Amino acid sequence: MRHLGIFVKEPVPGRVKTRLAATLGPDAAADLYRAFVGDLTERFRTTADVRWLGFTPVTESSRAAMRSFAGRDFQLWPQPDADLGVRIADFFDFTYKKGATQTVLIGSDSPNLPRELVEQAFTALAATDVVLGPATDGGYYLVVPEKVI
């Protein structure tokens, strides 16, 4: 069973896209981030067998905001209060315990990520243990381990 996760934050002014907010202002940056999450959830609504929004912070207002994006197509997974590496590992562990045979995780900073790249990542797992989508800033936009070690 294929699982897709998107890590998202509650779009609160001053808490998202903070470097961009220095130029645009916190309200405009939060609006832009909200649009990013909206675009991603619309694009990936039918990708994979199970879809998750891994949200933070774990508050009722954040949960409510994420429910509005999730609709009926995504389930919510509260991210633990830990560094990114731990959160990623915990997410993969969680999905495999839920029956995933493959899990793809993407971030919310790639609002125009094509569905085809995510589908290719799932397909690539038939021939390799890990798939990474490298980003031009030196990071990555997609992480796919074959299984949690």
C-alpha positions, 0 to 999 in steps of 0.5 A: 500500500502506497502512502503519501505524506506532506509536512505542513505548518499552520499558516500563521503570520510570523510563523511561516515563510519568515524570510519571505515575510521580511520582504512581503510582510507576515500576512502576505507570507502566510497567505502565500504559504496557505496557497502553497498548501492548498495547491499541494493538497489539490494536486495530490488528492488522488495520489497514493492509496493513503494520504497524510498531512503531517501538521505542526504545531499540535494545537486545536487551531492547527488541527482545524486549519489542516482539516480544511485543507485535508477534506476527505482525502487526507488524514492528519498526523501530528508531528512530534515536537522534535528536530526534522530528522526525528519527525521524518523518521517517526512519520515513516515508522508510523506509516509502515506500522499502518501497513504502508509498503511504500511511503513518499514524504514531501514538504510544503515548499514545493507548491508546483511539484508535478504529480509525475515526480511523486509517481516516479518516486514510488516506481523507483522503489522497485529498484532501489532502497531510497529515493531523494528529490534534490533541491537547488538550495542543497536540500531536498523536496522528497524523501522515500526510503524502502523501509525504516531501518 
